[in-house]
Amino acid sequence: EAQVTQNPRYLITVTGKKLTVTCSQNMNHEYMSWYRQDPGLGLRQIYYSMNVEATDKGDVPEGYKVSRKEKRNFPLILESPSPNQTSLYFCASSLKRDGYEQYFGPGTRLTVT
Amino acid sequence: GENVEQHPSTLSVQEGDSAVIKCTYSDSASNYFPWYKQELGKGPQLIIDIRSNVGEKKDQRIAVTLNKTAKHFSLHITETQPEDSAVYFCAAGGRDDKIIFGKGTRLHILP
């Protein structure tokens, strides 16, 4: 089954404790991205990757890091989480960036206390 | 940069009636306009998309219209059913440019 998986689905952590949210897709897609969803603000892009070893900032990259060492995986790293990073996070992938359907993961709800 | 405005933010319609969600975009170079549906506890899923070389596209009860001159596009859902209750996102993108999402519309189908 073609899908995007994310782990964990739910995470409660404390300020400053490094965490990683994993994302994996099995569709051989070139393009992957991370979004955060907050009430009233919709989906905002954090980082994206056009292909392996090619990552770039989205609209709200501060406080986040990503890596793309393999085509299927695109982890999101929070080196020192803060309460304003409490949000619902989605990973997405598509064949290419421009004009292709994006497939979203199920989401990771992160709470930073 | 590109901006996508979506209205209304919340919409309640009686079951069986039609629902219309409208979006405007700022970048005239945009040529791809997808609509995503997000059900509770799930990630958004594409329900229909339209490209700038057509003005309308229909898929069963769902249709999208595009007015490139006015830079706006709309989602039309006819004969609404309870399972249509969800959050809907419009988006716009194009050549050498990323997809920008609207802020979403929460659609309630009233019994």
Interface residues (C-beta under 8 A of the other chain):
Chain A: V4 Y35 G40 L41 G42 L43 R44 Q45 Y48 G58 F90 A92 R97 D98 G99 E101 Q102 F104 G105 P106 G107
Chain B: Q6 S9 N31 Y32 P34 Y36 G41 K42 G43 P44 Q45 L46 D49 R51 F89 G93 G94 R95 D96 D97 K98 I99 F101 G102 K103 G104
